[in-house]
Amino acid sequence: MSLSKTIKRALGLVAKRPSVEEVTSADYYQRLHENNKAYQENNWLVPELENLLKCDPKHVVEVGCGNARFLKEVSARVERATGLDWAVSPMIGTLPDNVAVLQADITRDDIPSADLICSGDVLEHFQPDMIADVVRRLHDRARYNFHIIACYDDDHSHLTIMPPEKWLALFRSISPEYRLVRTWARRWKKPRDKVCIIANY
């Protein structure tokens, strides 16, 4: 029989969960970008490129662009691509001429207007009392939105944890055009750890 995570944490066998104050700071994500292999290599939007481009955007804004892998991929298919993140990944490297990365906090800084705003593994990192405003701000800045959302607790930085249906209800409270494009299990060993895609096209 395995020990519960709570007991393991109390015994020091599992890293202490960071506080909300820690995971809502740019410094926390800066450290992840600099030291965490997954943050340096992964981008959930890259495999969805063809689905993203179905709305035929000319200017794409990626929120939480991280390592800029998606921006580099999409740059060959659009006129302009802009990435926003509040931490700067050391993995960004050289960008194509039609790509810009801006350091910004989307809860208060200006969000560039675009044909499409997208994100992957980003929205769940905002606090529950802020998420409705964040979603509305994104909706207001682009005709189309496409967001991949992790709907489970990751034990460190997911703050708004809701099932796909509740995420959809949040988006549909802003516009009835939003739909649940797809859901799937993040890991086959944890079928309840769902990921969903919500878009309005």
C-alpha positions in Angstrom: 0.0 0.0 0.0 1.4 3.4 -1.0 1.6 6.3 1.4 -0.8 9.2 0.5 0.8 12.3 -0.9 -0.1 14.3 2.3 1.8 11.8 4.5 4.7 11.7 2.0 4.9 15.5 2.0 4.8 15.6 5.9 7.7 13.1 6.0 9.7 15.2 3.5 9.4 12.5 0.8 7.6 14.9 -1.6 8.6 18.5 -2.3 6.5 21.0 -0.4 3.8 22.6 -2.5 4.6 26.2 -3.2 2.3 28.9 -1.9 -0.1 30.8 -4.1 2.1 33.9 -3.7 5.0 32.0 -5.1 3.3 30.6 -8.1 1.7 33.9 -9.0 5.0 35.7 -9.4 7.1 36.1 -12.6 10.2 35.0 -10.6 8.7 31.5 -10.1 8.1 31.0 -13.8 11.5 32.5 -14.6 13.1 29.8 -12.5 11.1 27.1 -14.2 12.1 28.4 -17.7 15.7 28.4 -16.6 15.8 25.0 -14.8 12.9 22.8 -15.8 13.4 20.6 -18.8 9.7 20.3 -19.6 9.3 24.1 -19.7 12.3 24.3 -21.9 11.1 21.7 -24.4 7.4 21.4 -24.4 4.8 23.5 -26.2 1.2 22.1 -26.3 0.2 24.3 -29.3 2.7 22.8 -31.8 0.8 19.6 -32.4 -2.4 21.6 -32.9 -1.0 23.9 -35.6 -3.3 22.7 -38.4 -6.4 23.1 -36.2 -5.3 26.5 -35.0 -4.9 27.8 -38.6 -8.5 26.8 -39.7 -9.6 30.3 -39.0 -7.0 31.6 -41.5 -5.4 34.2 -39.2 -2.9 36.8 -40.4 -1.7 37.9 -36.9 -1.5 35.3 -34.1 -0.9 36.1 -30.4 0.3 33.3 -28.2 -0.3 33.9 -24.4 2.3 32.2 -22.3 4.7 31.6 -25.2 7.5 30.1 -23.1 10.2 28.7 -25.3 8.7 30.2 -28.5 8.5 26.8 -30.3 5.0 27.5 -31.5 5.8 31.0 -32.6 8.7 29.7 -34.8 6.4 27.0 -36.3 3.5 29.3 -37.0 5.7 32.1 -38.4 5.9 30.5 -41.8 2.1 30.4 -42.1 1.1 33.8 -40.9 2.1 37.4 -41.6 2.9 38.1 -37.9 3.2 36.2 -34.7 3.5 37.8 -31.2 4.3 36.0 -28.0 3.4 37.2 -24.5 4.9 35.8 -21.3 5.8 37.3 -17.9 9.0 35.4 -17.8 11.6 35.2 -20.5 12.8 31.7 -21.5 16.5 31.3 -22.2 15.4 28.8 -25.0 13.8 31.5 -27.2 17.0 32.0 -29.3 16.8 33.8 -32.7 13.3 34.6 -33.9 12.1 34.9 -37.5 11.6 38.6 -38.6 7.8 38.4 -38.3 7.9 37.2 -34.7 8.1 39.3 -31.6 8.1 38.3 -27.9 6.9 40.7 -25.3 7.3 40.4 -21.5 3.8 41.2 -20.1 1.4 40.3 -17.4 -1.9 39.8 -19.2 -4.0 40.5 -16.1 -3.0 44.2 -16.3 -0.8 45.0 -19.3 -2.0 45.7 -22.8 -2.7 42.6 -25.0 -2.1 43.3 -28.7 -5.1 42.9 -30.9 -5.0 40.0 -33.3 -7.0 37.7 -35.6 -6.3 34.8 -33.2 -5.2 34.6 -29.6 -4.2 31.1 -28.4 -2.6 29.4 -25.3 -1.5 26.0 -24.2 -1.3 25.0 -20.6 -1.7 28.6 -19.4 -5.2 29.6 -18.2 -5.3 27.2 -15.3 -2.3 29.0 -13.8 -4.4 32.1 -13.0 -6.3 32.4 -9.7 -10.0 31.5 -9.7 -11.0 35.1 -8.8 -9.1 36.4 -11.8 -9.8 33.9 -14.5 -13.1 35.3 -15.8 -11.5 38.7 -16.3 -8.5 37.1 -18.1 -10.7 35.1 -20.5 -12.8 38.2 -21.2 -9.7 40.3 -21.9 -8.4 37.6 -24.4 -11.8 37.4 -26.1 -12.0 41.2 -26.5 -8.7 41.4 -28.2 -9.2 38.8 -31.0 -12.0 37.6 -33.3 -10.9 34.0 -32.6 -9.6 32.3 -29.5 -8.1 28.8 -29.2 -7.0 27.5 -25.7 -5.7 24.2 -24.5 -6.4 23.9 -20.8 -5.2 21.4 -18.2 -8.2 20.5 -16.0 -6.3 18.9 -13.1 -4.2 19.7 -10.1 -0.5 19.5 -10.9 0.6 19.8 -7.3 2.4 23.1 -7.8 1.0 25.8 -10.2 -2.5 25.0 -11.4 -4.7 27.3 -9.4 -8.0 27.2 -11.3 -9.0 23.5 -11.5 -12.3 22.8 -13.3 -13.6 20.1 -15.5 -13.9 20.8 -19.2 -17.6 21.5 -19.0 -17.1 24.3 -16.4 -14.3 25.8 -18.5 -16.8 25.8 -21.5 -19.5 27.4 -19.4 -17.1 30.2 -18.4 -16.2 30.9 -22.1 -19.9 30.6 -23.1 -20.8 33.2 -20.5 -18.8 35.6 -22.7 -19.9 34.3 -26.1 -22.2 31.4 -27.2 -19.8 30.7 -30.1 -17.3 28.9 -27.9 -17.3 25.1 -28.1 -15.5 22.2 -26.6 -13.3 21.0 -29.5 -11.8 18.0 -27.8 -10.9 16.4 -24.4 -8.4 13.7 -23.6 -6.5 12.2 -20.7 -3.1 13.9 -20.1 -1.5 10.6 -19.0 -2.8 7.1 -19.6 -2.0 6.2 -16.0 -4.2 9.1 -14.8 -7.3 9.0 -16.9 -9.1 11.6 -14.7 -6.4 14.2 -15.5 -8.2 15.8 -18.4 -7.1 18.3 -20.9 -9.5 20.2 -23.1 -9.5 22.5 -26.1 -12.0 25.4 -26.2 -12.3 27.6 -29.3 -14.9 29.8 -31.0 -14.4 28.6 -34.5 
